[in-house]
Amino acid sequence: MFLLNDSIEGMAKTYDASKWTAVQLPHDWSIHLPLAEKNGGSMGFMPGGMGWYRKAFRCPASFKGKRISIQFDGVYHQSDVYINGTHLGFHPYGYTGFEYDLTPYLRYDAENIILVKVDHSISPSSRWYSGSGIYRHVWLNVVDPVHVSTWGTYITTPVISDAMAIVDVKSRINNSSVKKRNVLVVNNILDSDGRRVATARTALVLKIGESTVVGQNIQLRNPALWDIERPYLYTMETMLEAEGKVLDRYTTSFGVRSIRFDADNGFFLNGKSVKLKGMNLHADAGILGTAVPDQSYLRKLQILKEYGCNAIRCAHNPPSPEFLDMCDSLGFVVIDEIFDKWKTTGWFFGYYTKYFDAWWQNDLDAMLLRDRNHPSIVLWSVGNETSEQGDTTGTGVAIAKMLRDHVQKTDPTRPVTVVIAPGDLSNRAYHRNGFAEVFDVVGYNYSEPMLAEYKKRNPKAIMFVAEAFPYYNGRRNFVRDYAPSNPWYVVAQNPFLFGQFVWSGVDYLGESSGFPSTGWPTGLFDVCMFEKPRAAFHRAVWNDAPMVRIAVADQSLDIDPGKDHWSWPHLAAHWNFPQYNGHIIEVQTTTNCDSVSLWVNEKWMGKRRTADYTNNTIVWHVPYAAGKIKAIGYNGLTESAHFELNTSGKPSQIFLNADRKHIRSDGQDLSHITVQMVDENGIPVPDADQMLRFEISGNGKIIGLDNGDLRRVDPPKVDAVKTYFGKALAVVQSGKEQGDIMVKVSGDGLQTAIIQISTRLLKE
């Protein structure tokens, strides 16, 4: 149950159910509230406030003698948790997980009350949309008093060869029972099919209340390696046995892989040079806010993987554990980042600055201990564009060393990085005060024209581009120039730069450039994960598979401009321009092929070499005529890729395409339905947007309707949405009963469309 902005009722001894609303976790209350300019663009003009969560549950008598805890993966923010009136603790940071022991306070075969207060009354509190509430999963953990602690395994692979890998596993074992225990610690390595392929056993005597770490080395023969193309995962099954019984079973996914960073030649994974083709991602999912179901994250990552992205920078906070699990299984390389800013005060720097001194170690440990077994993570980042980078008193360097030392002590297997803003280019104090030299690796934002100079200054430096403009490039000492030469080429042509992370890969809420835009609109994908015409460039340069795309330069497009330097020329991916009939218009073909031939209807426009143009984009000027425009990409004399756009008629139908037609009936699973207006011949109609109505019946509900346009003035609806460039997205969530879901979509003058989704007790 949920209550907004009522501290008296939240703590009342008597419970008035009429004042509370039933919600499903994860939950973000801000996304559903009215927008107002006074709320600020950082929050996407959505409010914060104070919220209360209340959960009543019965604890069966069979749980007596167990250790019972509650684990929160993320609460934004400043949370206080109570059990049966007892305060368990306060956790200020909204981006790290935490756990409380409930055992001493529980009533068995009786009602127990968990109460969580979430204080986001001072908002905005991050530079991007943070959401508000218990926005990640919550777990009730029931274990034996002798158990593996949460995040208690640490797995490394110090020796790897084709024939064998040495797997080092350290397991923290706790004895919270009232007697000494003789325990056998068994660690089994399971392959991807669940078969045991190696094992180790260690006998242990645990004193009352003792917590100890057991180390074991396991030989794994003929190891399958984790890499980007084949992300093979093993499972470490840690079992605690006593008197012939299994007391606890704790599983940890891990991969066998080696990483190395070289000052001259970049990043190596399993001995092979890899250029990181990365994206910066914030955590929201558009109209769903920050309470993002797992399947939404999976869909996003699958789309990015197909696109050619191989690396993610988690901006600017640790992601959910499920997100990292998906990166492991899909083969992404990840930079895990703990903080945006450190201690500088002011609204721009967020609320955490007042908690930094007391909480930095707790929160840093929460990231390191939780995430250290993920093979996808190759760098720990301790800060982004901190003002301390320009400090000349020594304080900034001292904080940097403090954070670096703690990370290296906790996990010496990965380098530590920080991300530096261009700042005052005439000063660059971060190169004079020793700040940059503190770290194993340094990430630079928007500084491509200066990186060769930085490299000459410090030849031993290992560096990468942590944030890059998606299209325009700067020049030396003038970052925000508008040179139309994509910054990617600087990375591609310099081996010492091991990668680039585009800002941003996907549009996100917050950091608005002005009302009514609720977010950042200049990503390669919109919040619906619809690929934009501008994304053709990175698809071309990040993939070996031949491709070609067509777009038309059209400055009249109704597009949210965003912030200038992160923008692009306006491009339309359609061939509906009756206003230009007979006029010469600019057409762009973006490709990774050697050359392209272009046709307008049956008229050949010529064949041109890609190398004669910038940005892998051939610019044509052709007379517009309705019908078809077609591009053929050639490598040598071989036709290698094909793309066309067709003029559409008036919209007459609605085409529905579900990414998944069979989903789990667990109350969490999703189907994403792409809604496309088409003409009588099935050709998409991108230039006649209208309101569509949605009806749903059966075992499910619509939890979000979106169209990719961040400009809105009203809270989201679940029964109607206007298309944008002819498209929209419906997010359907299953109920907890098996059955079918029927979604019906209608619009004025359009044939009604119906799609069926089945929900079953599916494992996957």
HELIX and SHEET records of a PDB file:
HELIX    1   1 SER A    7  GLY A   10  1                                   4    
HELIX    2   2 ALA A   17  LYS A   19  5                                   3    
HELIX    3   3 SER A   30  HIS A   32  5                                   3    
HELIX    4   4 GLU A   37  ASN A   39  5                                   3    
HELIX    5   5 GLY A   41  MET A   43  5                                   3    
HELIX    6   6 ALA A   61  PHE A   63  5                                   3    
HELIX    7   7 THR A  103  TYR A  105  5                                   3    
HELIX    8   8 GLY A  286  LEU A  288  5                                   3    
HELIX    9   9 ASP A  294  TYR A  307  1                                  14    
HELIX   10  10 PRO A  321  LEU A  330  1                                  10    
HELIX   11  11 TRP A  347  PHE A  349  5                                   3    
HELIX   12  12 TYR A  351  LYS A  354  5                                   4    
HELIX   13  13 PHE A  356  ASP A  371  1                                  16    
HELIX   14  14 SER A  387  GLY A  390  5                                   4    
HELIX   15  15 THR A  395  THR A  410  1                                  16    
HELIX   16  16 ALA A  429  HIS A  431  5                                   3    
HELIX   17  17 ALA A  436  VAL A  438  5                                   3    
HELIX   18  18 GLU A  448  MET A  450  5                                   3    
HELIX   19  19 LEU A  451  ARG A  457  1                                   7    
HELIX   20  20 TRP A  488  ALA A  492  1                                   5    
HELIX   21  21 PRO A  533  ALA A  535  5                                   3    
HELIX   22  22 ALA A  536  VAL A  541  1                                   6    
HELIX   23  23 ASP A  564  TRP A  566  5                                   3    
HELIX   24  24 PRO A  578  TYR A  580  5                                   3    
HELIX   25  25 THR A  610  ASP A  612  5                                   3    
SHEET    1   A 5 PHE A   2  LEU A   4  0                                        
SHEET    2   A 5 GLY A  49  ARG A  58 -1                                        
SHEET    3   A 5 GLU A 111  HIS A 120 -1                                        
SHEET    4   A 5 SER A  79  ILE A  83 -1                                        
SHEET    5   A 5 THR A  86  HIS A  91 -1                                        
SHEET    1   B 3 PHE A  98  ASP A 101  0                                        
SHEET    2   B 3 ARG A  67  PHE A  72 -1                                        
SHEET    3   B 3 VAL A 138  VAL A 143 -1                                        
SHEET    1   C 3 VAL A 146  ILE A 160  0                                        
SHEET    2   C 3 MET A 164  ASN A 175 -1                                        
SHEET    3   C 3 SER A 211  ARG A 221 -1                                        
SHEET    1   D 4 ARG A 196  LEU A 206  0                                        
SHEET    2   D 4 ARG A 181  LEU A 190 -1                                        
SHEET    3   D 4 TYR A 234  ALA A 242 -1                                        
SHEET    4   D 4 LYS A 245  PHE A 254 -1                                        
SHEET    1   E 3 ILE A 259  ASP A 262  0                                        
SHEET    2   E 3 GLY A 266  LEU A 269 -1                                        
SHEET    3   E 3 LYS A 272  VAL A 274 -1                                        
SHEET    1   F 9 LEU A 276  LEU A 281  0                                        
SHEET    2   F 9 ALA A 311  CYS A 314  1                                        
SHEET    3   F 9 VAL A 333  GLU A 337  1                                        
SHEET    4   F 9 ILE A 377  ASN A 384  1                                        
SHEET    5   F 9 VAL A 416  ILE A 420  1                                        
SHEET    6   F 9 VAL A 441  ASN A 445  1                                        
SHEET    7   F 9 MET A 463  ALA A 468  1                                        
SHEET    8   F 9 LEU A 497  VAL A 502  1                                        
SHEET    9   F 9 LEU A 276  LEU A 281  1                                        
SHEET    1   G 2 ASN A 473  ARG A 475  0                                        
SHEET    2   G 2 PHE A 478  ALA A 483 -1                                        
SHEET    1   H 2 TYR A 508  LEU A 509  0                                        
SHEET    2   H 2 GLY A 519  TRP A 520 -1                                        
SHEET    1   I 4 LEU A 571  ALA A 572  0                                        
SHEET    2   I 4 VAL A 548  ALA A 553 -1                                        
SHEET    3   I 4 ILE A 584  THR A 591 -1                                        
SHEET    4   I 4 THR A 617  PRO A 623 -1                                        
SHEET    1   J 4 LYS A 603  ARG A 609  0                                        
SHEET    2   J 4 SER A 595  VAL A 600 -1                                        
SHEET    3   J 4 LYS A 628  ASN A 635 -1                                        
SHEET    4   J 4 THR A 638  ASN A 646 -1                                        
SHEET    1   K 4 GLN A 653  ALA A 658  0                                        
SHEET    2   K 4 LEU A 670  VAL A 678 -1                                        
SHEET    3   K 4 LYS A 727  SER A 734 -1                                        
SHEET    4   K 4 GLY A 700  ASP A 706 -1                                        
SHEET    1   L 5 HIS A 662  ARG A 664  0                                        
SHEET    2   L 5 ALA A 753  ARG A 760  1                                        
SHEET    3   L 5 GLY A 739  SER A 746 -1                                        
SHEET    4   L 5 MET A 691  GLY A 698 -1                                        
SHEET    5   L 5 ALA A 720  LYS A 722 -1                                        
END                                                                             
